[in-house]
Amino acid sequence: MNDEKGIIYLMTTAVEGLIKIGKTMTSQYKNRIRFLEKHGYCNVTGLKIQFAIEVNKYSDKEQLLHSIFQKSQIGNTELFALDINTAMKLLSSFDGKLIFSAYGDKETTFNNATENIASRLIPNGIYYFKKQKKSDNKVVEAKAKIENGIWYILKGSILGETEDKGVSAKAKLMRENMKIGEKGVLLEDIELGECTPSFAGVLIMNSSINGWSDWYDEKGNKLDKYRKESQDD
């Protein structure tokens, strides 16, 4: 039975910073997730699936995860006071069949989790963006504020207007809710929540870019320095 395949999954909850790491038989996966999202778990509601992978020896692997993160475990439950990116980075590196990811394929999920972890090292402050956009024949120029990992794009930023390749569905939806005036001028501050410099850059440019090398601080340092610092740890 220890060799049996099954699914390990990660879920966020209504409580920020509280996640569920669970397991289920492959045949029960859909019903289990549907039940948890509807009824909650251990009096915690708002559960939402973020990642699920089918692996061999799934019970053993779930036990391994619980052991690794035991200091963050809430009692004897499957709830953990843990940044989901930390758990997702580890779980997405397992050999197995991807069942669900809110972030793309396994490699994309791993890279996204890695970037999100690095993004948390960016200090509070004001950051700047300035880049030529050929399809609009203009310079896109923006100013952002970061407070405790939360990004805000500030009023008066000049955004890209033409949608080029590489704009995610999440960025498209967020842009639809932004108040943008003539010539792409942002008419009010917009909160992005926790995100990476690349996501913030895509939102500004309306095209795919590497935001780590395009955003810079008041001293002119590129944000990539913080990602490098996280890789050196």
ABEGO torsion letter per residue (X at the ends): XAABBBBBBBBBBABBGBBBBBBBBAAAAAAAAAAAAAAEBGGBBGBBBABBBBBBGAAAAAAAAAAAAAAABBEABABBBBBAAAAAAAAAABBEBBABBAAEBAAAAAAAAAAAAAAAABBBEBBBBBBBBAAAGBBBBBBBBBBGGBBBBBBGBBBBABBBBGBBAAAAAAAAABBBBBGGBBABBBBAEBBBAAAAAAAAAGBBBBAAAABBBAAGBBAAAAAAAAAAX
